[in-house]
Structures are given as C-alpha cells and as structure tokens.
Amino acid sequence: MPDPPRPRDSRKTRRAILDAAARLLARDGFQRFGVSAVAREARVDKVLIYRYFGGAEDLLRALASEGGLFPSLDELLPAELSGSPRALARHALLEYARWLRRHPYALALFRWELLESNDLTAALAACREDFARSLLARLPVQASIDLPALAAILAAGVTLLALRTGAQSTFCDVPLERESDWRRIEDALSLLVDSVIPDR
C-alpha cells in the first residue's frame, strides 16, 4: 500500500477513491462493493476511506453528490438560463438525456440497480430522490400540473432509451445508435413537454 497522503494530496486522494468506487460499481455492481474492494481498486489503505468517507454507504452518498452519478443542478438548469416554465422544463429534460449518454458509469449503475436490491441500492435511490426534489423545486410550474409524475415518466423513458443505446439497437422501431437518431428522440421529448407544460 502507498504511504498515507500528505495534506496537500488529500483532495487528489479523495478524488481517486471516488473514481475507483465509480469504476468498481460500473464493472461489478453493488454486491461486491465495499470499503476493502474500493481500497484495492484505488490502491490505497482502507483506513483512508474510513477517514474521508466513514464507510461504504457514506462513500456511495459522496459519489452520488460529487462523483458524477447524477448531473449537477447547474448542468440541467444553469443560473443564467431564463424563460418560461415550458422552456426551462424542456431544457432540463434534453440536457438530462444528453448527460446520460455521456456518462457510461451512471448508466451501468442504473443497470445494476435494476438487478440488485440492498442497502447500497436503497442509499443510491435516496440520493436520486433528493436530486429530483431539488431539480423540481427549481421549475416554476403551475400547481395544476403534476410535475413529479410527469418528470418520472419522461425521465424513466429517457433513461431506458439511453440504457438501450448501442450498435444496432432499436426500441419501438426507433434506432438508438447515431446522433441523428437521438435528435429524433429529442424532438419527440420537446413535443411532449410543449404539449403539457404551459408557457407561463
């Protein structure tokens, strides 16, 4: 094992542990995820993981909040973005679809989460719900619109399509391989949002 990090290296070591945890989860799923496994993957002493994160569940929560398992709120709704509720909702949904396709670790975790059920998948689900609530709170949509239900349907659809993306992959006879295929999906998402969310 390497020597414990010097203070100036602590940020780098923390990042290396988070990156190793993401790789491990994407490759092996939740059943094999633990402090010892992450320490081996990161090539650090497991004492450092306890020091920086506390334990496996706390490490997973840190990974969810700072490790790229979910997009940041500012990625989906940047502070400088303004417009109608419809435009904001459309922007957030399209950016989420694009973010998913750029983050294979996140997609791998979604796959594993569908296959496994344990304390870690429950912790990840709780983090996702926190993220969703924070995002929905930023969207100024009329009370007559059931925004959580609408967002659940649209985000689930986008996530499934992103999971199916690949060579020769189709869903409902829609190809999911090329950028032009995804522009078609984005056009349909925009149409759905525009049809149910008012301009003001």
ABEGO torsion letter per residue (X at the ends): XBBBBBAAAAAAAAAAAAAAAAAAAAAAEAAABBAAAAAAAAGBBAAAAAAAAGBAAAAAAAAAAAAGABBBAAAABBAABBEBAAAAAAAAAAAAAAAAAABAAAAAAAAAAAABBBAAAAAAAAAAAAAAAAAAAABBBBAABBAAAAAAAAAAAAAAAAAABEBGBBBGGBBAABAAAAAAAAAAAAAAAAAABBAX
